[in-house]
Protein backbone atom coordinates (compact mmCIF):
# COMPACT_ATOMS: atom_id res chain seq x y z
CA UNK A 1 0.00 0.00 0.00
CA UNK A 2 1.23 3.49 -0.83
CA UNK A 3 0.78 6.35 1.66
CA UNK A 4 1.18 10.07 0.99
CA UNK A 5 0.94 13.24 3.03
CA UNK A 6 0.91 16.94 2.18
CA UNK A 7 2.03 19.44 4.82
CA UNK A 8 1.65 23.21 4.77
CA UNK A 9 3.44 25.21 7.48
CA UNK A 10 3.05 28.99 7.69
CA UNK A 11 5.84 31.14 9.16
CA UNK A 12 6.16 34.80 10.15
CA UNK A 13 8.01 35.84 7.01
CA UNK A 14 9.25 34.51 3.68
CA UNK A 15 12.93 34.79 4.60
CA UNK A 16 12.45 32.48 7.59
CA UNK A 17 10.70 29.94 5.35
CA UNK A 18 13.58 29.92 2.88
CA UNK A 19 16.16 29.48 5.63
CA UNK A 20 14.26 26.66 7.37
CA UNK A 21 13.69 24.91 4.04
CA UNK A 22 17.39 25.09 3.16
CA UNK A 23 18.22 23.50 6.52
CA UNK A 24 15.90 20.51 6.06
CA UNK A 25 16.06 20.07 2.27
CA UNK A 26 19.42 18.32 2.62
CA UNK A 27 17.62 15.34 4.18
CA UNK A 28 14.69 15.21 1.76
CA UNK A 29 16.25 12.59 -0.55
CA UNK A 30 13.44 10.98 -2.50
CA UNK A 31 11.10 10.80 0.51
CA UNK A 32 10.05 14.45 0.69
CA UNK A 33 9.52 17.15 -1.92
CA UNK A 34 9.49 20.56 -0.27
CA UNK A 35 9.09 24.06 -1.62
CA UNK A 36 8.70 27.61 -0.35
CA UNK A 37 5.81 29.80 -1.39
CA UNK A 38 5.68 33.19 0.31
CA UNK A 39 5.33 32.56 4.05
CA UNK A 40 4.48 28.90 3.49
CA UNK A 41 6.62 25.80 3.51
CA UNK A 42 4.91 23.04 1.56
CA UNK A 43 6.01 19.42 1.65
CA UNK A 44 4.80 16.26 -0.02
CA UNK A 45 5.82 12.92 1.45
CA UNK A 46 5.54 9.60 -0.40
CA UNK A 47 5.95 6.31 1.40
CA UNK A 48 5.44 2.59 0.85
CA UNK A 49 3.39 2.09 4.03
CA UNK A 50 1.53 4.00 6.73
CA UNK A 51 4.12 3.13 9.37
CA UNK A 52 6.93 4.35 7.12
CA UNK A 53 4.97 7.54 6.41
CA UNK A 54 4.53 8.20 10.12
CA UNK A 55 8.26 7.66 10.72
CA UNK A 56 9.21 10.03 7.88
CA UNK A 57 6.66 12.61 9.02
CA UNK A 58 7.95 12.46 12.59
CA UNK A 59 11.56 12.91 11.44
CA UNK A 60 10.66 15.73 9.04
CA UNK A 61 8.68 17.70 11.64
CA UNK A 62 11.43 17.23 14.23
CA UNK A 63 13.97 18.64 11.75
CA UNK A 64 11.64 21.57 10.99
CA UNK A 65 11.30 22.27 14.72
CA UNK A 66 15.06 22.31 15.26
CA UNK A 67 15.68 24.47 12.18
CA UNK A 68 13.01 26.94 13.27
CA UNK A 69 14.56 27.28 16.74
CA UNK A 70 17.99 27.87 15.23
CA UNK A 71 16.63 30.52 12.85
CA UNK A 72 14.95 32.38 15.71
PyMOL commands that set and color helices and strands:
alter all, ss='L'
color gray80, all
select helices_A, chain A and resi 14-25+50-71
alter helices_A, ss='H'
color red, helices_A
select strands_A, chain A and resi 3-10+32-37+40-47
alter strands_A, ss='S'
color yellow, strands_A
deselect
rebuild
show_as cartoon
